[in-house]
Amino acid sequence: MKRFVFVAVLLVLTCAAPAQVTTSRERILFYTGEWHGERFPDGRPKVPDALLSRALDVTIEDVWDFLQGHGYKNQFEGGWQSLHAERPFAGRALTAQYMPSRPDMIAAIKAEGKAEGRVGDTNSWPIKQLEQGDVYVADGFSKIVEGTLIGSNLGSGIAAHTHGGFVFDAGIRDQEENREISGLNGVYRGYDPSAWAQMTLTAINAPLRIGRAVVLPGDLVMARADGVVFVPAQLAEEAISSAEFTKLKDEFNFEQNAKGSNGGQFEGGWTAAKYQAFRAWVNSHPEKLKMSQEEFQKLLAAARQD
């Protein structure tokens, strides 16, 4: 009898349900298996900080072109409002999914939160898990009225945890106060003075759909007032280097157009001689090169073969 009780207790302990709201590390590894670099303890890919800075200086179009060429057709979404339209931001995605309220579902989620020692409403839970350099990406099913995932208090929490920003397929309130918070930026569907109501958090660090884009935890998020692109972590460095290379080519070509050197070939006419002149131009402007010289030469060789 004692043995039966011991086995029963052991089964209860070992088979206890894992957290249902927070995606397990194993599940995150399943979705992001192509990433072979450093990870956060929760399993999310940790794209290097230096790459986050470099991402601020390239265009969404150039990154989008790279992703299209690698088969990633669903990584961009536009149609946003912005706290600071003039200020781009970038970071690693921490994702959160919200759904309309349903009493039995809310009761289960809140009970789990209480058992885990969580405090506050569920819209504060993802903020507690943010790391420096993260972008809080939330699917709020485009709800604006009573879909305001943050006011200024939660906005200040995001700023304190990330010094970055947020991407909300939902609304915000306290828009003016949020604009005054140092280190905070964000894009969102709309502003409304109403408080958050009739919706609940259902998942943290799960795959999301943001408009027509698919987002995985740890993706490199590049956010501008006009649009957001979500770059798979394993392609982030290559995508940024490719975009930097395109930007260098454009800068060189703009100079040639200004001088009249391109004739009618305003988009380039990239001959061997022109590529040689481009390489000399880059060498004379070393401050413009963010990637390694080795990576630049590799991209240059590939471009000359096209």
N, C-alpha and C positions, 0 to 999 in steps of 0.2 A: 504494500500500500504506500509506504514511504517513497519507494522507488517511483511509483506511478505519479505521486504528487510532485516529486523532484523533476521528472521528465516533463510533466505538464507545465510547470513553472518555467523550465528552460525553453520550452517551445514558445510560450508567451513572450519571453524576453527576446528570443532570437527572431521571432516572426512578427514582432511589433511593427506596425505600419510605419514606414519612413515618412519624412515630411512630404506633404502633398503639394504645398504651395511652392516651396523652393525646389527647383530642379536639382536632382542629385548630381554629384561630380561625375559619376559613371555615365549619366545620360548626356551631360555636356561633352564629355570625351567622345561619346558615340557620334554626336553631331559635328564635332570639330576635329575629327581624327586626322585630317590632313595637315593640321598645325603641329609642328615638331619643335617649337621653341618653348620659352618659359611660360608658366601658367600661374594664375592666382590659386590660392588654396581651394577656392570653390570650383576650380577646373577651367575657368575661362582663359582663353589665350591672352597672353600679356604682350601685346605689340609694343616694341621699344618706345620709350619716351621721345627719343630723337626723331622717330618717324612721325609722331604726333605733331611735332613742331614743323617738320617739312611739309606735312599735309596742308598746312595753312597757306602755303605759297603756290599751290597748283590749282588749276581750274577743275571744276566738276566735269566739264565736257571731256577733258583729256583723260581723266580717270575713267569716266563712263565709256569712252571709246576703247580703252584697254580691256575693261570688263566684258564689253560686247564681243570683242575678239577672242575672249577666252570662254565664251559660252554662258556668261552670267548676264542674262537679259532682264532680270527683275530686281535691280538694285537701286533704283532712283525713285524719289517721290518729290513732287513740287506742290505749290499752292499753300505756302505757309505765311503766317505772321511771325514777327521776330521782335525780341526785346531790343536788340541792337543790330539793325540791318547792316550797318557798316562794318561789323566785326565778325569775321568768320571764326568758327571754333571746330575742334576735332578731338576725338577721344575714343576710348574703348567702350563698346556697348554693354551696359547692364540692362537687361530687358525686363519689362513687367507687362502682364496682360490683365485687363479689366473687363468685367462683364456687367450687364444689368443685374440688379439685386434679385435674389430669390431667398426667402427666409431660411429654408433648410440648408442651403449651401452656405449662407453667411454664418449660420450657427456652427457648422462644422469647421469653417475656416477660422473663426474667432476662438473656438475651443482649442484648435491646434496652436494658434498664436499664444494663447494663455499658457499652455503647457510648455511652450518654448521660451516663455518669459518676454514676449514681445509687448510693446506698449503703444498706445495711440491707435488711431484708425488705420485700416489696412493701407491707405495711400501713403502712410509714412514708413511702412516696412521696407520698401526697396531703398529708400534714402539712407537708412541705417547701414545698408550693405555696400554702399558706394565706396570706391577707392579713389585716391588721387589719380586724375587723368581719365576717369570714366565719363561717359555721357549716359544719362538716364533716358532710355528709350521706352516709351509706353504706348501700348495699343489701348486707347480709350474709346474705341469704335466711333470715332469722330464726334463724340458728344461734347457740346459746348455749354448749353444751359444746364446747370447742375452737373456738368461734366468737368468742372474746374479742379483738376487734380492737385494743384497747389495754389496757395495764397502766398503772402510774403514770408510768413514764418517758415513754411516748408521750403520756400525758395531760398531762404538764408541757410537752411540745412543742406540743401544741394550744394550751394556755394562753399560751405565749410568743408564738406566731404570731398569735393571734386576739384574746386577751382575751375570748373568747366561749365557744363550746361546740360540741357535736356532737349529731347525731341518728343513732343506729345501729339499723338493723333487724338486730341482732346482739347479742352479749354484750360485757361488759367483765370484766376481773379487777382486783385491787387496788382494790376499791371504796372501802374506808376511806381509803386513801392519796389516791385521786383526789379525795375530798371535802375533803381538807385543802389541795389546791392552789389558791392564790389565782388568781382570774380564770377559773376553769374551772367550767362547768356542762355537763350533758348528759342526754339521755334515751336509753334503750336497752331492749332486750327482757328482759334478765335478767343476773344476776351468776353467775359460776362461777370457781372457782380454777384451772381448767385453762388451759394455754397455748394460744395460737392454733395451729391445725394443720389440715392437709388442706383448705385453701382458699387462693385466691390473688386478688390484684387483677387485674382484666381491663380496667378503663376508668376514666379520670379525666375529669370534666366531660362525661359522657354523660347523656342523659335517663335517669331512674331511675323505678322503681316502688317506693314505700315503702308496703307494705300495700295500701290501696285508693287511695293518692294518687300523682299523677304529679308529678315534680320536674324542673325544668330548671335548668342552671347559671345562677346569678345571681338566682334566685327570692328573694323576701323570705321568710325562715323565721321564723315566730312559734312559739316553743316554750313549753309549760307542762307541768307534771307529768302533767296529764290528757290532753293532746293537742297535736298540731302541725298548723299550717296553712301551706301553701306558696302564696305569693301571686305570680302572674306579675309580673315587674318592671314591665311597662308599666302595670299596674293598681295598683301599690303605693300611690302617693300618693293616688289617688282612693279606694282601699279604706280606708286609714287615716283620711282625712278623713271618710268616710261613717261609720265606726265611732265616731269622736270625736263626730260630730253626734248619733248615737244615744245615746251615753253621756251627753251633755249633756241630751238630752230625758229620759232615764231619771232623772237626778239631780233635775231640776226636777220631774218627775212624782212621784218618791218624796216630795219635800217637800210637794207638794199632797195626796198620800194621807195623810201624817202630820198635816196640818192639817185633814183632812176636807173639803178644797175640791173633791175630785173626786166626792163622793157615791158612787155605785156604779160609776162609770167608772174603775176602778182602773188600767186600762191606758191611760187617756188621755182619750178624748172630745175629740179635738183640733179645736176650733172656731177660727174666725178670732180670736176674743177670747183664747183660750188661747195661740195662737201669738204674739200680740202681747205677752202677759204673759211668755212664754218668752223672747222677744227682749229684753225689758227686764231680765229676770233675768240673762241672759248678759252684757248690757252692765254690769250691776252687779257681775259677777264676772269681770273681764277676765283674771285669773290662770288661769281654767279653759279659756281658749280657746287651743289649740295651733296651729290652722290660722290662715290670714289672715282678717281681717274680711271681705274680698271673697269668699273661699271660703265662709265661714259664711252670708253673705247669699244666695249662690247656692243653697246647700243648703236654706236656709230657704224661699226662694221655690219651689223644686221640691217641698218637703214640703207647702206650703200648697195646691199644685195637685192633690195626690193625693186 
